[in-house]
Amino acid sequence: PDRAAIAYFGAGPSALPTDVLEAAAASLVNHGDSGLSLVEQSHRSALSSRILQDARDSFLKLIHASADTHTVLFMAGGGTLQFSAVVYNLFTAWAVKHPELAREGQRGSCEYLVTGGWAAKRLVGAENVNVALDAREVSYASGEARKFGDIPAAGHWQGNLKPARDSAFVYFCDNETVDGVEWPKGSPVDLLGDDPDRIIVADMSSNILSRTFDASKFGVVFAGAQKNIGSTGVTIVLLRNDILALLSSGGALPPQLTPPIPVTPVMMHYPTIANASSLYNTLPIFDVYIASLTLARLLGRDGTGATALELQEAESDEKARKLYAVLDDHPALFHVVPARGVRSRMNICFRLIAPGDETLFVKGAEAKGLLGLKGHRSVGGVRISNYNAVTPESVDRLVEYMREYAKGI
Ligand code: PLP
């Protein structure tokens, strides 16, 4: 079928704007009339540096941050590499900052706010360095099946969470792609307070650039590009410069530590990647190019007094509102999995109640060119991914199908 007839709601890799793909396709054959494909060009060429710079500048502009305060890294390895990278780097930063504690053999600690499967998976990262770091977990799973789907009110979770005074970092996943749980805007950062010593880390893989956020409050933000930014292959890491400075001053580490500080593997070592302007090794520049096209396109939305990201946020909210409205209009047929206050605007997860049938629902949608709706294999159900490239028109088509389906039951 023609691409225009398809509306794609896959969770990632996800839809990309057609004009971005067309520009990328042209560059795949002959980039900028150079006679060479972009994938044939050296990652160290001036052309590649320009692409990296453009992507970095657009990203910083979109989030209203500056190179004076933040460093943007483009890395391979996906969000998954960052699960480990943040632990290695931030534990080192902790040891540099607290040499007396490290020398005494005290273990550093870090806290994870676990609201779904992706925050839980980070343990894979934390366990690697567990010899030296006490990774504590505040889990929001509830019920006998220990399912995710809610974030209790502030007072409750604050009571659970007591970050140690010298905690290395507090980590959360801003949007849980599989469970459909998103932290309400501004939290938990606002609730953690304005302690300049507290380093907050957020995995924004599946909701970055869908709403504004205050970059100054975060120590590290990371996001694989393949949902809201571009294609699979690069991850954007936003790092506050004071943390980078701390990491770069590794000479201050005390010589004898028990337990020893784990040495950060070079491909995860933020100062190494930063010093090389993200070109320590061969970076997939073509993927950075796709990201730069998407970022420039998003920036181009600027106008009418609102910033580009505010416009995108309003659109994302409105698309999500329409989708939840149709679900809520038919409570006997559709059951939204997460609690109302934490429903994700990006991944709308629901079950069909008999006589509704999830397989038939998804098949019927496919027949109309509405693709990518099957829920994640670990939880089942239906999932509508409402990323930036999903147009309001695509959402309207899906809403119409859902209303028709409900009528037919
Ligand atoms: N974090 C979140 C929220 C995700 O949705 C995903 C993947 O879908 C990941 C991390 C892992 O990302 P990657 O597959 O790029 O390693």
Residues whose N, C-alpha, C, O or C-beta is under 5 A from the ligand:
A	BS01	PLP	G12 G77 G78 G79 T80 L81 W118 N175 T177 D203 S205 S206 G224
